[in-house]
């Protein structure tokens, strides 16, 4: 079983219910394909907290404390979904998560 945490764009969360992310988790598609033969336990789903995204670090630490092994930056963080522009801070946030939280970060979900 793999335990995951999800971080989504604050702005996108106002119009996107996360259904494509959860579909990818359920079906083992997109970047979740590597886990398709494993049971997935969703530890939590948080927003970035708004630009530049650093507000999510505290919540990510809490997801890790509660067992998250992999943190996914949802597709809305790396592509212009549902509306342009894409997040200009996604790479910086991913690097901060890796450095500060010492956890694997995967870019995108579906």
Secondary structure, DSSP 4 states (H G I P E B T S, - for coil): -EEEEEEE-TTGGGT--SHHHHHHHHHT-GGGGGGTTS-EEEEEEEE--STT-TTHHHHHHHHHHTT--EEEE-HHHHS--SSSSPPTTHHHHHHHHHHHH--EEEE---
